[in-house]
Amino acid sequence: MSTYGQFLETLAQRESSGNKQAINNLGYLGLYQMGEAALVDAGYIQNDGKINNNYKDYQWTGVDGINSYTDFLKSAQAQTNAVSSYHKRVLGYLKNNGATNFIGQTIDGIVISEAGLLAAAHLIGAKAVKDWLDNSTGTTPEDAFGTKPTEYMRLLGDNEVGNLNPNDMNVPTAGAPGGNPGNLANSGSGNSDRSIPRDPLVLDLDGDGVELTVLEGSNAYFDLNGDGFATRTAWLSGDDGFLALDRNKDGAINDISELFGSQERTGYEELGDLDSNADGVIDAKDERFTDLKVWQDKNGDGVSQSHELRSLTEAGIASISLGHDTVETQEGSDAQIARRGTFTWADGRQGVATETSGTAADVLFGSNSTFTRYVGGVTMDSDVSAVANIKGYGKMPDLHQAMSLDSDLKNYVLNLFRAPTAESLLSNFEELLVQWAGVDGITIEAIDPNHRLDVDTETGLVNFRLAGESFTLEQLGVIKQYAGMDVLRLGDGQWREDGEIVTTGGYYRQAYDELSRNLLVKFAVANGVLSDVMPELSYNATTDLLTTRTTIDTPVFDKALGNIARSLDNSEALTAQWLALTALVEIDPSSRAILANSIGNLVSSYTGADLDALLSAFGNPAFEFLNIDTKFGASGADTIDGGKIEDVIVGFGGNDRLRGADGDDTLSGGKGNDALYGDADSDTLSGGIGNDTLYGGAGDGVSRRHRWLSPKRCGQTETGVAVWLNPTCAGPYLYRTTCSNSPEGGVC
């Protein structure tokens, strides 16, 4: 990777933890947290003459096909192109205005480099960097969150003193963040643990009303339950402050016990405990008034810092009234005021307040129980570093933390990875999940005290009849812990959602399969199990992202499948290859259909004993994690129906009837007069040799295409005929092709 590629990768981790969809509470977007001014300079949005970072109102220019902020957040490549264009403008400004003349000099113990200048300018702006360097004896500037440019210079520019070319970028493709299985589990459980409100007491410090950040736009993690896990939560704007009490006197606000308000009691009720003279006001006459703090979380991260804490007197607050009014709340809102009262300023000119009183409020914050960070006490054992760390979710701490907290888990993991192989990891992986989640021997009452389903005494499974799914108690326990739920409801629910019938068991199956697949490939990549078959893969536990330095496309899949075809007698190599392909599909789920097409092409090119040997590769247990359904016919006439996921259906000989149903399917008829039905979604239909009828299907009517491909191998005189019957096209279309003069295919 180029030096600029390294610069960008580190910058993305620092700015957004590698999350391309990140939006901070000031409206900065994406991997590199670009604001309105930077996007204007980069040419991605129009200049409306005012800079307010109101990203929902941006007028996008259409560069890179980006026409909305949602388009921008979906495309890591567009974000990288944008930041590169912006950096080019920044470097030009720094050079033209003499800032690069400071390269080689030392400021605050840091040797100034071109990369350091660029990093500082990314944080506070190029002009601010120039002004700072021209007056370096003055105060070091900060961004809105209190971060100094020297921190970025130290992180990104300390070892880089050469020229930095913004056009020289090589940023890897990253993806596969965890967490979504928790959303699936909550959906299946009726959202029983989603967004349970907590109500800390807050103060409007700038007189413009209490400003809240909804869960979707919040970067805050805070322990709202007092269980040692900081949970992603809706939050308070940095302009306002929390009323706090540092009960353990460690100089920090650690969890909900040091704020006012909990699930059991309102903020006003808890504050009333400090009204020692029972006059209905908290002021200097009360014994613990001087212990009260205002926490102004300026950077919105949910972590208190010493400079964010002030006493009430330092904040200019004379008293807080316990009197308050109840505010009508709205169903479904995850950031709202529940009770409103007042506090009194010691000086009416305090801040921007023009009155002698300000607003105090009990606010309700929703949270997502899956997205957590363990903040409880733990002494890290040095030997856990023998295995790679993996990001945890819900009530499962990060692996190194969990191993340090549980010696049995540590010993199990260390033994498993003493000499890891793909096969040993796969065969022991379910037990690894059970140990990490701490659910070995879990009872059904611990999962759901009011369970409406029971354990089958013969099989030991919990059966969800309507979904046709069954789980062990340990599997359900893993789902519960990963989702961070107090209760995983066990009932055979069925309901209609977006026009389709869904079930409790179906959601739980999706959740378990997805978390297993996601964590399996991360363990494999992070511990070098796949380094021989795909060394381009890597994993970062901080960002929880898998990364590849190859383009995820047909040539990559064809190469890997070719390796599989040459490794049919080597089960370890087969397992590793399938897991490597699973990792690529985890990084880019849209590539699953491309892989399915490559599989269909490979299988269609084999016959006889060679075909039988190839098909055995699909019996390897690692293949199941790809979530691609394979169905293969015989030499006679076959009728084969696909399912709801991506299908690879090959008819071979005979007059076959193949139907893809839902999912992006690959259908190949082979020899004979075949009828192929793509049905919904984007399907690839290959009739093969013979007179074939191809029904593309309606798809969803939006950017869906169905392709007919001519046969790759046939005699000079053979002719293939395909008839399109696709109601979304202006057809039907008729393709008549011969092998001697055949187009690559027709696209509707």
Secondary structure, 3 states (H helix, E strand, C coil): CCHHHHHHHHHHHHHHCCCCCCECCCCCECCCCECHHHHHHHCCECCCCCCCCCHHHCCECCHHHCCCHHHHHHCHHHHHHHHHHHHHHHHHHHHHCCHHHHCCCEECCEECCHHHHHHHHHHHCHHHHHHHHHCCCCCCCCCCCCCCHHHHHHHHCCCCCCCCCCCCCCCCEEECCCCHHHHHHHHHCCCCCCCCCECCEEECCCCCCCCEECHHHCCCEEECCCCCEEEEECEECCCCEEEEECCCCCCCCCEHHHECCCCCCCHHHHHHCCCCCCCCEECCCCCCHHHEEEECCCCCCCCCCHHHEEECCCCCEEEEEEEEEECCCCCCCCEEEEEEEEEEECCCCCCCCCCCEEEEEEEEECEEEEEEEECCCCCCCHHHHHCCCCCCCCCCCCHHHHHHHCHHHHHHHHHHCCCCCHHHHHHHHHHHHHHHHCCCCCCHHHHCCCCCCCECCCCCCEEECCCCEEECHHHHHHHHHHHCCCCCCCCCCEEEECCEEEEHHHHHHHHHHHHHHHHHHHHHHHCCCCCCCCCCEEEECCCCEEEECCCCCHHHHHHHHHHHHCCCCCHHHHHHHHHHHHHHHHHCHHHHHHHHHHHHHHHHCCCHHHHHHHHHHHHCHHHHHHCEEEEECCCCCCEEECCCCEEEEECCCCCCEEECCCCCCEEECCCCCCEEECCCCCCEEECCCCEEEEECCCCCCCCCCCEEECCCCCCCCCEEEEEECCCCCCCCCEEEEECCECCCEEEC
